[in-house]
Amino acid sequence: MAKRNGAHARKVQQPQDNHFFSPFIRKNWRSIVAILVAVAVIAGAWLTFDYIARNKNRVSVKDGVVQGTQPGDVIINRGTSSKPRCFKIATFDVPDKYEIDADYSISSDKTVTDWAFRPSAGDGINLVFVRGMKTSVKESYENLVSNIGEHDENGNFTEQDRVTSGKDDRGLEYYAYLSQAANEADGDFTYYLSVYLECGKDSSVLIFVNSRAATEEGLADYDTLMAYAREFMALITPVK
């Protein structure tokens, strides 16, 4: 009869699980891999869509000059003058019945397109200015109101303001802000009408109409200012 080792018998060691992954992962690894691949594909598709959306209608710039644009393209710069990121937000059917003032501009950034017109109809309008804005129609308007308010506090001139908003015949939203300034230093009176026209959720076009005269009676009235603004608004077509 074989001798039993009793208490001195060695315990048989069970094989240890040296695998890094748990039994659940080893059992379902194919499903897990499929899920991870699906998540990666969805994330990649979302990033691609987001990149395309953020760069829609982007135009190239070389040596500070936008490339491949047409004369009526409204271009804005979402970058800086040294590192421009320029986009086409609208087309402008530039009218040829008004004299263009090539020397008038409000920015030194030459990647941004603008136009300054000098009407000569004798109705008190001395400037119509068109420029793209890299802010929405409402934000552009709110920024203007904020800036005008700061100017007002400096005491350089007093103003009477008039604000209107609505939609044009195409359903495009606009904000119109009229400021009347009496500038004692220059001895003249000025109406400033700034109209911002919707050109997408984060851009707009400014139509600025100016009337200046030696007396308040010589200024163009609001209807005349707004008639010019509406004329130029109709010449602007947002890009899709």
C-alpha positions as YAML, in Angstrom:
chain: A
units: angstrom
residues:
- id: 1
  name: MET
  ca: [0.00, 0.00, 0.00]
- id: 2
  name: ALA
  ca: [1.42, 3.37, -1.02]
- id: 3
  name: LYS
  ca: [2.48, 5.58, 1.83]
- id: 4
  name: ARG
  ca: [0.47, 8.77, 2.16]
- id: 5
  name: ASN
  ca: [2.35, 11.97, 2.74]
- id: 6
  name: GLY
  ca: [-0.39, 13.30, 5.02]
- id: 7
  name: ALA
  ca: [0.18, 16.80, 6.36]
- id: 8
  name: HIS
  ca: [3.57, 16.86, 4.71]
- id: 9
  name: ALA
  ca: [2.08, 16.41, 1.28]
- id: 10
  name: ARG
  ca: [2.77, 19.36, -1.00]
- id: 11
  name: LYS
  ca: [-0.21, 21.33, -2.15]
- id: 12
  name: VAL
  ca: [-0.73, 21.29, -5.87]
- id: 13
  name: GLN
  ca: [-0.46, 24.89, -7.07]
- id: 14
  name: GLN
  ca: [-3.20, 26.10, -9.38]
- id: 15
  name: PRO
  ca: [-2.00, 27.77, -12.56]
- id: 16
  name: GLN
  ca: [-2.07, 31.57, -12.13]
- id: 17
  name: ASP
  ca: [-3.80, 33.85, -14.55]
- id: 18
  name: ASN
  ca: [-0.89, 35.84, -15.98]
- id: 19
  name: HIS
  ca: [-2.92, 37.48, -18.72]
- id: 20
  name: PHE
  ca: [-3.04, 41.27, -18.63]
- id: 21
  name: PHE
  ca: [-6.67, 41.44, -19.77]
- id: 22
  name: SER
  ca: [-9.57, 40.22, -17.74]
- id: 23
  name: PRO
  ca: [-11.56, 37.14, -18.79]
- id: 24
  name: PHE
  ca: [-14.41, 39.43, -19.89]
- id: 25
  name: ILE
  ca: [-12.15, 41.36, -22.26]
- id: 26
  name: ARG
  ca: [-10.57, 38.15, -23.62]
- id: 27
  name: LYS
  ca: [-14.02, 36.74, -24.23]
- id: 28
  name: ASN
  ca: [-15.44, 39.87, -25.90]
- id: 29
  name: TRP
  ca: [-12.34, 41.40, -27.50]
- id: 30
  name: ARG
  ca: [-13.77, 41.31, -31.00]
- id: 31
  name: SER
  ca: [-16.83, 43.33, -29.97]
- id: 32
  name: ILE
  ca: [-14.69, 45.77, -28.00]
- id: 33
  name: VAL
  ca: [-12.37, 46.30, -30.95]
- id: 34
  name: ALA
  ca: [-15.35, 46.86, -33.23]
- id: 35
  name: ILE
  ca: [-16.74, 49.48, -30.83]
- id: 36
  name: LEU
  ca: [-13.38, 51.27, -30.59]
- id: 37
  name: VAL
  ca: [-13.04, 51.30, -34.38]
- id: 38
  name: ALA
  ca: [-16.57, 52.70, -34.71]
- id: 39
  name: VAL
  ca: [-15.82, 55.44, -32.17]
- id: 40
  name: ALA
  ca: [-12.60, 56.32, -34.01]
- id: 41
  name: VAL
  ca: [-14.43, 56.49, -37.34]
- id: 42
  name: ILE
  ca: [-17.17, 58.72, -35.88]
- id: 43
  name: ALA
  ca: [-14.60, 61.01, -34.22]
- id: 44
  name: GLY
  ca: [-12.60, 61.23, -37.43]
- id: 45
  name: ALA
  ca: [-15.72, 62.03, -39.44]
- id: 46
  name: TRP
  ca: [-16.75, 64.72, -36.93]
- id: 47
  name: LEU
  ca: [-13.29, 66.32, -36.98]
- id: 48
  name: THR
  ca: [-13.30, 66.27, -40.78]
- id: 49
  name: PHE
  ca: [-16.77, 67.82, -40.92]
- id: 50
  name: ASP
  ca: [-15.78, 70.46, -38.35]
- id: 51
  name: TYR
  ca: [-12.62, 71.33, -40.32]
- id: 52
  name: ILE
  ca: [-14.58, 71.64, -43.57]
- id: 53
  name: ALA
  ca: [-17.24, 73.78, -41.88]
- id: 54
  name: ARG
  ca: [-14.67, 76.09, -40.28]
- id: 55
  name: ASN
  ca: [-12.79, 76.49, -43.54]
- id: 56
  name: LYS
  ca: [-15.76, 76.80, -45.87]
- id: 57
  name: ASN
  ca: [-15.27, 79.56, -48.44]
- id: 58
  name: ARG
  ca: [-11.71, 80.16, -47.25]
- id: 59
  name: VAL
  ca: [-9.42, 81.92, -49.74]
- id: 60
  name: SER
  ca: [-5.65, 81.71, -49.93]
- id: 61
  name: VAL
  ca: [-3.32, 84.60, -49.20]
- id: 62
  name: LYS
  ca: [0.16, 85.07, -50.65]
- id: 63
  name: ASP
  ca: [2.47, 87.89, -49.60]
- id: 64
  name: GLY
  ca: [-0.43, 89.70, -47.96]
- id: 65
  name: VAL
  ca: [-2.64, 89.53, -51.06]
- id: 66
  name: VAL
  ca: [-5.74, 87.35, -51.37]
- id: 67
  name: GLN
  ca: [-5.65, 84.99, -54.33]
- id: 68
  name: GLY
  ca: [-8.29, 83.90, -56.84]
- id: 69
  name: THR
  ca: [-10.98, 86.41, -55.94]
- id: 70
  name: GLN
  ca: [-13.26, 88.50, -58.11]
- id: 71
  name: PRO
  ca: [-13.64, 92.33, -57.86]
- id: 72
  name: GLY
  ca: [-16.97, 92.10, -56.04]
- id: 73
  name: ASP
  ca: [-15.99, 89.46, -53.49]
- id: 74
  name: VAL
  ca: [-16.44, 90.55, -49.87]
- id: 75
  name: ILE
  ca: [-13.43, 89.19, -47.96]
- id: 76
  name: ILE
  ca: [-12.87, 89.16, -44.19]
- id: 77
  name: ASN
  ca: [-9.80, 88.17, -42.20]
- id: 78
  name: ARG
  ca: [-10.35, 85.96, -39.14]
- id: 79
  name: GLY
  ca: [-6.64, 85.83, -38.43]
- id: 80
  name: THR
  ca: [-4.14, 88.66, -38.17]
- id: 81
  name: SER
  ca: [-2.37, 90.79, -40.73]
- id: 82
  name: SER
  ca: [0.78, 88.66, -40.29]
- id: 83
  name: LYS
  ca: [-1.11, 85.34, -40.17]
- id: 84
  name: PRO
  ca: [-4.29, 85.88, -42.18]
- id: 85
  name: ARG
  ca: [-7.20, 83.44, -42.40]
- id: 86
  name: CYS
  ca: [-9.39, 84.99, -45.05]
- id: 87
  name: PHE
  ca: [-12.90, 84.01, -46.09]
- id: 88
  name: LYS
  ca: [-15.35, 85.09, -48.75]
- id: 89
  name: ILE
  ca: [-18.67, 85.89, -47.07]
- id: 90
  name: ALA
  ca: [-20.61, 87.63, -49.85]
- id: 91
  name: THR
  ca: [-20.54, 89.06, -53.33]
- id: 92
  name: PHE
  ca: [-21.13, 92.74, -53.99]
- id: 93
  name: ASP
  ca: [-22.55, 94.00, -57.27]
- id: 94
  name: VAL
  ca: [-20.41, 97.15, -57.25]
- id: 95
  name: PRO
  ca: [-22.44, 100.07, -58.68]
- id: 96
  name: ASP
  ca: [-20.75, 102.20, -61.32]
- id: 97
  name: LYS
  ca: [-22.95, 105.30, -60.92]
- id: 98
  name: TYR
  ca: [-21.01, 106.58, -57.89]
- id: 99
  name: GLU
  ca: [-17.46, 107.86, -57.74]
- id: 100
  name: ILE
  ca: [-15.16, 105.50, -55.82]
- id: 101
  name: ASP
  ca: [-12.81, 107.02, -53.26]
- id: 102
  name: ALA
  ca: [-9.81, 104.67, -53.42]
- id: 103
  name: ASP
  ca: [-8.00, 106.50, -50.62]
- id: 104
  name: TYR
  ca: [-10.69, 106.03, -47.97]
- id: 105
  name: SER
  ca: [-10.39, 103.03, -45.65]
- id: 106
  name: ILE
  ca: [-10.80, 102.27, -41.96]
- id: 107
  name: SER
  ca: [-8.10, 99.59, -41.74]
- id: 108
  name: SER
  ca: [-4.55, 99.00, -42.92]
- id: 109
  name: ASP
  ca: [-5.28, 95.28, -43.45]
- id: 110
  name: LYS
  ca: [-5.23, 94.94, -47.22]
- id: 111
  name: THR
  ca: [-6.61, 91.39, -47.12]
- id: 112
  name: VAL
  ca: [-10.02, 92.81, -46.18]
- id: 113
  name: THR
  ca: [-12.03, 94.28, -49.05]
- id: 114
  name: ASP
  ca: [-13.95, 97.52, -48.71]
- id: 115
  name: TRP
  ca: [-15.44, 100.18, -50.94]
- id: 116
  name: ALA
  ca: [-16.00, 103.91, -50.42]
- id: 117
  name: PHE
  ca: [-18.38, 105.84, -52.67]
- id: 118
  name: ARG
  ca: [-18.88, 109.59, -53.03]
- id: 119
  name: PRO
  ca: [-22.43, 110.31, -54.24]
- id: 120
  name: SER
  ca: [-22.98, 113.62, -55.97]
- id: 121
  name: ALA
  ca: [-26.77, 113.77, -56.19]
- id: 122
  name: GLY
  ca: [-26.97, 116.93, -54.06]
- id: 123
  name: ASP
  ca: [-29.12, 115.26, -51.41]
- id: 124
  name: GLY
  ca: [-26.64, 115.66, -48.57]
- id: 125
  name: ILE
  ca: [-25.02, 112.19, -48.74]
- id: 126
  name: ASN
  ca: [-21.25, 112.50, -48.91]
- id: 127
  name: LEU
  ca: [-20.11, 108.90, -48.26]
- id: 128
  name: VAL
  ca: [-21.33, 105.32, -48.57]
- id: 129
  name: PHE
  ca: [-18.90, 102.70, -47.26]
- id: 130
  name: VAL
  ca: [-19.17, 98.91, -47.61]
- id: 131
  name: ARG
  ca: [-17.08, 96.39, -45.69]
- id: 132
  name: GLY
  ca: [-17.30, 92.80, -44.45]
- id: 133
  name: MET
  ca: [-17.38, 92.13, -40.71]
- id: 134
  name: LYS
  ca: [-16.14, 88.99, -38.93]
- id: 135
  name: THR
  ca: [-18.89, 89.23, -36.33]
- id: 136
  name: SER
  ca: [-22.58, 88.38, -36.57]
- id: 137
  name: VAL
  ca: [-25.10, 91.06, -37.44]
- id: 138
  name: LYS
  ca: [-26.24, 91.39, -33.82]
- id: 139
  name: GLU
  ca: [-22.74, 91.31, -32.34]
- id: 140
  name: SER
  ca: [-21.54, 93.92, -34.83]
- id: 141
  name: TYR
  ca: [-24.40, 96.18, -33.83]
- id: 142
  name: GLU
  ca: [-23.81, 95.65, -30.09]
- id: 143
  name: ASN
  ca: [-20.09, 96.41, -30.50]
- id: 144
  name: LEU
  ca: [-20.95, 99.64, -32.29]
- id: 145
  name: VAL
  ca: [-23.36, 100.73, -29.57]
- id: 146
  name: SER
  ca: [-20.72, 99.99, -26.94]
- id: 147
  name: ASN
  ca: [-18.06, 101.99, -28.78]
- id: 148
  name: ILE
  ca: [-20.40, 104.92, -29.41]
- id: 149
  name: GLY
  ca: [-21.27, 104.93, -25.73]
- id: 150
  name: GLU
  ca: [-17.61, 105.18, -24.75]
- id: 151
  name: HIS
  ca: [-17.14, 108.01, -27.22]
- id: 152
  name: ASP
  ca: [-20.15, 109.78, -25.80]
- id: 153
  name: GLU
  ca: [-18.72, 109.64, -22.28]
- id: 154
  name: ASN
  ca: [-15.58, 111.45, -23.47]
- id: 155
  name: GLY
  ca: [-17.70, 114.50, -24.21]
- id: 156
  name: ASN
  ca: [-16.40, 115.00, -27.77]
- id: 157
  name: PHE
  ca: [-19.92, 115.37, -29.11]
- id: 158
  name: THR
  ca: [-23.54, 114.81, -28.22]
- id: 159
  name: GLU
  ca: [-25.76, 112.36, -30.06]
- id: 160
  name: GLN
  ca: [-29.33, 111.56, -30.79]
- id: 161
  name: ASP
  ca: [-29.64, 107.88, -31.64]
- id: 162
  name: ARG
  ca: [-32.21, 105.93, -33.57]
- id: 163
  name: VAL
  ca: [-32.17, 102.16, -33.87]
- id: 164
  name: THR
  ca: [-34.19, 100.00, -36.24]
- id: 165
  name: SER
  ca: [-34.01, 96.33, -37.06]
- id: 166
  name: GLY
  ca: [-35.84, 93.97, -39.34]
- id: 167
  name: LYS
  ca: [-35.46, 91.84, -42.44]
- id: 168
  name: ASP
  ca: [-35.02, 92.81, -46.06]
- id: 169
  name: ASP
  ca: [-37.04, 91.45, -48.99]
- id: 170
  name: ARG
  ca: [-34.91, 88.27, -48.99]
- id: 171
  name: GLY
  ca: [-35.45, 87.62, -45.30]
- id: 172
  name: LEU
  ca: [-31.93, 88.69, -44.29]
- id: 173
  name: GLU
  ca: [-31.75, 90.26, -40.83]
- id: 174
  name: TYR
  ca: [-30.32, 93.74, -40.41]
- id: 175
  name: TYR
  ca: [-29.68, 96.31, -37.69]
- id: 176
  name: ALA
  ca: [-29.58, 100.03, -38.49]
- id: 177
  name: TYR
  ca: [-28.06, 102.53, -36.06]
- id: 178
  name: LEU
  ca: [-28.35, 106.27, -36.67]
- id: 179
  name: SER
  ca: [-26.18, 108.73, -34.77]
- id: 180
  name: GLN
  ca: [-26.48, 112.49, -35.02]
- id: 181
  name: ALA
  ca: [-23.32, 114.27, -33.93]
- id: 182
  name: ALA
  ca: [-22.75, 117.98, -33.42]
- id: 183
  name: ASN
  ca: [-18.99, 118.51, -33.59]
- id: 184
  name: GLU
  ca: [-18.20, 121.91, -32.08]
- id: 185
  name: ALA
  ca: [-14.50, 121.70, -32.97]
- id: 186
  name: ASP
  ca: [-15.14, 121.44, -36.71]
- id: 187
  name: GLY
  ca: [-18.30, 123.51, -36.64]
- id: 188
  name: ASP
  ca: [-20.35, 120.99, -38.61]
- id: 189
  name: PHE
  ca: [-23.15, 118.49, -38.11]
- id: 190
  name: THR
  ca: [-23.07, 114.83, -39.11]
- id: 191
  name: TYR
  ca: [-25.45, 111.93, -39.46]
- id: 192
  name: TYR
  ca: [-23.88, 108.47, -39.23]
- id: 193
  name: LEU
  ca: [-26.07, 105.57, -40.35]
- id: 194
  name: SER
  ca: [-24.51, 102.15, -39.81]
- id: 195
  name: VAL
  ca: [-26.44, 99.18, -41.19]
- id: 196
  name: TYR
  ca: [-25.29, 95.61, -40.58]
- id: 197
  name: LEU
  ca: [-26.65, 92.96, -42.96]
- id: 198
  name: GLU
  ca: [-26.70, 89.27, -42.06]
- id: 199
  name: CYS
  ca: [-24.20, 87.12, -43.98]
- id: 200
  name: GLY
  ca: [-24.18, 83.92, -41.95]
- id: 201
  name: LYS
  ca: [-24.27, 83.14, -38.24]
- id: 202
  name: ASP
  ca: [-20.85, 84.70, -37.56]
- id: 203
  name: SER
  ca: [-20.39, 87.40, -40.20]
- id: 204
  name: SER
  ca: [-22.13, 90.45, -41.61]
- id: 205
  name: VAL
  ca: [-21.65, 93.32, -44.03]
- id: 206
  name: LEU
  ca: [-21.51, 96.94, -42.92]
- id: 207
  name: ILE
  ca: [-23.16, 99.61, -45.06]
- id: 208
  name: PHE
  ca: [-22.17, 102.99, -43.63]
- id: 209
  name: VAL
  ca: [-23.97, 106.11, -44.92]
- id: 210
  name: ASN
  ca: [-22.72, 109.56, -43.93]
- id: 211
  name: SER
  ca: [-24.24, 113.01, -44.24]
- id: 212
  name: ARG
  ca: [-22.32, 116.13, -43.18]
- id: 213
  name: ALA
  ca: [-23.37, 119.77, -43.37]
- id: 214
  name: ALA
  ca: [-22.57, 123.17, -41.86]
- id: 215
  name: THR
  ca: [-26.03, 123.32, -40.30]
- id: 216
  name: GLU
  ca: [-28.36, 120.71, -38.90]
- id: 217
  name: GLU
  ca: [-30.98, 121.70, -41.46]
- id: 218
  name: GLY
  ca: [-28.57, 120.79, -44.25]
- id: 219
  name: LEU
  ca: [-28.31, 117.15, -43.19]
- id: 220
  name: ALA
  ca: [-30.02, 114.43, -45.18]
- id: 221
  name: ASP
  ca: [-33.07, 113.05, -43.38]
- id: 222
  name: TYR
  ca: [-33.37, 109.50, -42.08]
- id: 223
  name: ASP
  ca: [-35.44, 108.29, -45.04]
- id: 224
  name: THR
  ca: [-32.76, 109.45, -47.49]
- id: 225
  name: LEU
  ca: [-29.99, 107.79, -45.50]
- id: 226
  name: MET
  ca: [-31.95, 104.56, -45.26]
- id: 227
  name: ALA
  ca: [-32.80, 104.64, -48.97]
- id: 228
  name: TYR
  ca: [-29.08, 104.57, -49.80]
- id: 229
  name: ALA
  ca: [-28.53, 101.79, -47.30]
- id: 230
  name: ARG
  ca: [-31.33, 99.68, -48.81]
- id: 231
  name: GLU
  ca: [-29.99, 100.28, -52.31]
- id: 232
  name: PHE
  ca: [-26.59, 98.89, -51.31]
- id: 233
  name: MET
  ca: [-28.06, 96.09, -49.21]
- id: 234
  name: ALA
  ca: [-29.83, 94.79, -52.32]
- id: 235
  name: LEU
  ca: [-26.46, 94.60, -54.12]
- id: 236
  name: ILE
  ca: [-24.98, 92.23, -51.52]
- id: 237
  name: THR
  ca: [-25.52, 88.46, -51.79]
- id: 238
  name: PRO
  ca: [-24.27, 86.22, -48.97]
- id: 239
  name: VAL
  ca: [-22.41, 83.10, -50.07]
- id: 240
  name: LYS
  ca: [-23.87, 79.71, -49.20]
...
